Amino acid sequence: MDFFASPEGEEEAARPLADRLRPSSLDDFVGQDHILGPGKLLRRLIEADCLEAAIFYGPPGSGKTSLMKYIAGATAYHPVTLSAVDSNVRQVKEVIVLARHRLSNSGQRTLFFIDEFHRFNRAQQEVLLPHVEEGAIGFVGLTTYNPFFALAPALLSRTHLFEFKKLPCESILLILERALTDRKRGLGSESLAVAPEALEYLAAHCEGDGRRALRALEVAFLTTPRRPGDPLAITPEVMMEALQKKTAPYDRDGDDHYDTISALIKSIRGSDPDAAVYWLARMLEAGDEPRFIARRLVIAASEDIGNADPAALTIAVGAAQAVETVGMPEARINLAQAVTYLASAPKSNASYQALEEAAQDVRSGNVQEVPAHLRDSHYAGAARLDRGQGYLYPHDHPGGWVSQDYTTVKKKYYRPAGRGYEGVILKRLEDRGKKHES
């Protein structure tokens, strides 16, 4: 249980650079003006010391922990923090019991911070509910997961949600500049010659993670050899090595999974095969489930392409079968063929829209009787009930088509877009309509 105190005897210089440079005021925070800028709700809540229940949500290195530590030092509350990684409900209940004693004995309320809050299941999360509602404790949960996927709805509905975003390059550069000029907490007292291109490379390739950028700068400073009497030279090559390659972040159960499949399907719908195959590669390289991808391609083939290119469904289904029969990694080739074909195909959602409109009519009570001449006549006595009488068998007529009514109320649902093969379908239906009218 961490009460935000530094270990006894810890020297400032022994702490990592990223920890030493944590903001000491709200004005020091960079890149989160949408929630911490003047007049914004989170800033007002902090300044008024009335942060009752909140969730800080965002990627690593965006400032969540730094803000937590700032609030802990600036609030009139008694701050307590736990990490859900190595804590349990018993420990949470202990904090709540102590908080209630503190409130009754001294009148001081407790502000309870829980890091990695998504690690608690929903039953564990809801232990906090009655105590937050009664005002016995204030609560701040920190998470990198989308709260709408990871948090109990009852708790989420009772908290303010603040999203931290990846830091843009200009914010990273500002943080690095502070690190290089701050003589007390940073590297300002050191003799350094840092190439501007090195800082620009770091800002562009740290993926919006301020902590990662500072760690790379510190690694470059600590490990780069220097000649006696010369400033330590940090070049782009040195920074490249210090930053190292990082596996692209990807959460297969949360935002990344759903956002990336959304980008893939929308790229297919938008007829951009290059973007579509990139998002496919992103999912496959992250180890996402190929069966899930294949199922979505089968849906897209009918939803977004439909009869504009009937072969699209065949290709998508073939890719799905290949995933089952060939398996990975070879099936990625089949998926790539399907993705690029679907993205390049002409688009029409006319069949999907036709179904939606017809279903809406059915739901709204527009339920038609089956016309007598279309009813089943394959049983004894059907003729006596007039079932199937007057039905015209299309194959007995020229072209395999004859004009007759198939609903009691005529309404147009299917409107071919006229693109790709639907152009052929549209002309065919128009010709039949003219014959029907004549």
N, C-alpha and C positions, 0 to 999 in steps of 0.2 A: 504494500500500500504506500503510494508515494504522496507525500504532502508538499511536494515542490521544493523542498529544501535540498541544497547541494550537499553531497557527502562531506563529512567533516574533514577539514584540512585540504580539500581539493583546490588546486591552484588554477587560476583562470586560464593560464597558458596551456594547461593539460587538457582542457576541454576541446572538442572538435571545433573547427572554424565555424561550421554551420550553426552550432549551438551557441557559440560566443556572440554571433552576429544577429541573434534573434531580436526583432524590433522591441524597443523600449517604450514606444508610444504608438498610438493609433496612426499618427502621421507618418511613422516609419514604414508602415505596411505598403507594399507595392503590388500592383496587378489585380487587386480585388476591390477597386473603387465602386463596383456595382453593388456591393454590400457594406463596404466600410468607408465610402466617401462621405463628405459632409452632408448631413441631413438624412442619410440612409438609416433604415430601421435598426440594423444590427449595431451600428455605431451609437444610435440614440439609446438603445437598451443598455449597452455597456456603460456609456457615460452617465446614465441615470441609475446605474447599479440595480437594474431590475430584470436581469436575464433569468427568467423563471424556468423555461424549458425550451431547449433548442437542439437542433441537429446540424452539425457541420459536415457537409458532404462534398467530396472532391478528390482529385488525384493526389498521389504522393508529392510532397515538396511544394504544395500550393499555399501553405501557411496555416493549416488547421491547428497543428500542435503549437506553433508559435503564438497564435492568438489565444489558445487555451492557457498557455503559461503567462501571457500578459494579463489576461483577465484574472487569473489566480492571484497575481501580485497586486492588482489594482482594485479588487472588489472588497466590499465590507463583509462579504460572506466568508465562512471558513471553507477553504478549498480542499477537496479530497479527490484523488483520481485513482482509478483502477484500469487495468487493461483486460478486456474480455478474453484475451488469448490465454491468460493463466489465472483467471478468476472464476468464481462460481456463485450460485445464488446465496449460499451461506455467507460469503463475504459481503455481498450486496446488502443482505439483511443486517449484518453487523454494522455497516456504515449507516444504515437507516436508523437503527436503534441508538447509536451514538449521536446522530444528528438530532433526534428527538430529545435526548437528554440535554444536549447543548442548547437547544432552543428553549427548553423549560428552565434550565439553570441560569443561562446568561442572556437569553433573548437573541443570540446570534444564530442566524440560519446557515445552513451548509449548502455549498454549491458542489454538486457531485459530477465529476467528469468521468466518462467511460470511453476509453480509446478502443478502436476496433470493435465498435458496438455491434456490428453485424454478426460477430462471432456468437453472440447470445441468440438462442432460439427464441421464438415468439413468446413462449410461456415464461422464459427467464426475463425477457424484456418487460412483460406486463407486471412483474413484481413491483416495478417502480410506480405503476399507474396511480394507486390510491394515495401514495405519499406525495407525489407531484401535485395531484389535484387538491390535496388538503393544504398544500403550502409548507409541508414539513421540510422539504428539501427543494433546492433548485437543481436542474439537471441539464447537462450538455453531453450529447453523444457524438463521437467522431467516427466517421466511416468513409471508406473509399467506394463502397457499394451504393448503387441507386437505392435510396430509402424506400421507394415504392415497391421494390422487390424484396428488400432485406428486413424491413421493420414491421412490427405489429401495427396493423391499421389503427387500432385504438390509441396506441401511443403516438403514432404519427399525426393523428388528428388533433392532438393536444399540444403539439410542439411547433415552434417556428422552425422552418427549414431554410437553411442558408447554403447555397451552392458555391463552393470555391472552384475557380477555373484554372486550367493550366496557365502558367505565367507566360506572357508574350516575350519575344526576344528583347524588346526594349526594357522590360522589367528585369529580366535576367542580367542584362548589361548594367543596369543601375545597381543591382545587388553586388555584382562583381566589382564595380567601381568603388562601392563602399568598402568592400573587403580589402581592396588594394590601398585605400587612403586612410582607413581608420587605424590610428596609431596605437590605440589602447586595446581594442578587441580584434582588430584585423591584422593585416600584413603591412600596414603603413610605415612601420619603423624598419622594415626590411629593405635591403638594396635589391630591387627587382627591375628587370627590363622585360616587360610583358608586351609582346607584339599585339597591336590592335586586332590583327587577323586571328590571333589565337583566341582572344575574347569573343570575337564574332563567331568563330567556329563553335566554341563552347555554348554560346547562347542559342545558336541554331540547332545544335544536336543534343541538347540535354533534355529534350521532350517536355519543356515547360516545367521542369522539376528544379526549383531553386536549391534544394538541399543537395541534389546530385551535382549541380554546377559548382557549388562551393566545395564539395568533397573532391571533385576533380581538380579544382584550382589548388586545394591544399595538398593533394597527392603530387601534383606537378612541382609545387614549392618544396616539399619534403624530400623528393626523390631525384630531382634534377641536379647533377653535379655542377659545381661552379669552380671557376679558376680563382685562386686567391687574389683579392683586390678588385675583381670585376663583379659587376652586378649579375645576379642570377638571371640568365636569359631563358624565357619561356616562349617558345616558338609554336606555331600551329601544329607542327609535328609532335612536339612534346605534349601539347594539350590533347591531341588525338589519341596518343597512347595512354594518357592519364584518364581520359573519359572512358575509354574502352567501349566495345560494342555491348549493347544491352538488348536482350531479347525483347521484341516489341510487346508492350503490355497487352494482355488480353484476358478478360474474365469470361470464361466459357459458360458461366451460369448467370451472368448479369448484363450490364449495359453493353459491353463490347460485343457479346454474342448477338444480342438483338439489334443493336445499332448497325453492325456490319452486315447482317443478313438483310436488313432494311436497305442499306446502301447498295447491296448486290441486286436486289429485286428492282429497285428504282433505277439503277443503271441499265438493267435489261429493258425496263419499260421505256426508258429514255433513249434506247437504241445506241448506247455507247459501249461497244464490246471491249474496248481497252479498260475503261473503268470497271466494267463487270468482272473481267478476268483478274484484275488487281484485287478486288474484294474477295473473289473466290480464293486467290492465293493467300490472302491474309487469313482467311478462316482455316484453310487446310494447313498452313504452316503453324498455326496456333494449336493444331490438333483438334479442331472442332469436328463434330459428328458428321461424316459424309452422308449418312442416310438422311439426316435432317436437311442438309443442303439439297439433296436429290428430290426430296418430297416437295420442297419449296419451288424447285424448277418445274416439276410436273404441274403444280398449281399455276405458276406464271404462264406456262405454255397455253393454258385455256383462258386464264383471266385476262391476260394482256395481249395475246396474239390471236388466239381463237381461230376463226375461219379465214383470217387474212393469210395464214399459212398453216393448213391442217397438219403438215408434216412436223411442225414444232412439237406437238404432243407426242408423236411417235418417237422423236429423238430424245425428248425429256424422259419418257418412260424407259427407253432403251438405256439411258444413262443410269437411271435408278436400278434397273436390273443388273447392269454391269457392276454397280457398287456391291450388290449382293453376291454375284457369281465370280467376279474377278477379284474384288477386294482392293484394299489400299496396299502399296502406294500407286499401283498401276491405274486404278479406277479414277484417279485424279485427271488422267488424260481424257477419259470419257466425259467427266464433268466439264472439263475445259471446252470440249467440242460442243456440248449442249449449251453451255453459257454463251459462247461466242455466236452460235447459231441463233439462239433466242434473241440475243441483243441485236443481231443484224436483221432479223426478220421484220416484215411489215407488221404493224400493230393494229389491233382492234379489240375492244372490250364489248362489242355489240352483243355477243351471245350471253355474256355474263350480265350485262345490263338488262337484256330481255328477261332473263330468269328473275332478276331482282324486281322488275316492274310487275311481272306476273305474280310473283310471290306476295308482293304488297297488295295486289288486288284480292288475292285469296285471303290474306290476313284481315283485310278491311271488310270482309263479308261478301265480296263479289264472287260467290260460288255458283257456277253454272251447272245445270243439269246436263248429263251426256245426251246429245241428240239421239232420238230413237233409231235412226238409220246407222249410227255408229256403235250401238250396244251389241253385246255378245249374243250371237245367234247359234252357238254351237251346243245346244242342249235341246232335248225334247220339250216341245211346248213353247219354244221361243217365238215361233211364228204366230201362235195364238195371242201372244202378248205384243205383237207388232215389233219385236226386237229385230234389228238389222234390216228391216224392210226398206227398200229404196236406196240401199247403199250401192254406189257405183264403184266397181273394181278398176282402179287406175290402169292396171296392166292390160285391160281389154280395150284401151283407147290409144289413139296415136300419140307417140312421145311418152307414154306411161304416165299421162296426167289428164285429169278431167276436172272441170269446174264443179265443185260442190262445197257445202258448208261443213266445217269441222267444229264449230262452236255455235252456241245459240246467240251469242253477242259478239260481233266482229270488233276486234281491237288489234292495232299493230303494236307488237312488242319488239320484234326483231327488226332492227334497222341496220343493214350491212353498211360498213364504213366506206366501202368502195375501194379500199386499199388491198393490194395483193390479190389473192384468190377471191376475196370478198367482192371485188369488182365483178368477177364472173357471176357470183351468186346474186349480186344486186341486179344485174341485167336480166338474169333468168327469172327472178321474182317479179321484176317490172313487166316482162313479156307476159307472164302468166296473169298478172293483174289486169293487163289490157284485155286478154282473152276472157277473163272472168266477167269484166264489165260489159263486154260485147255479147 
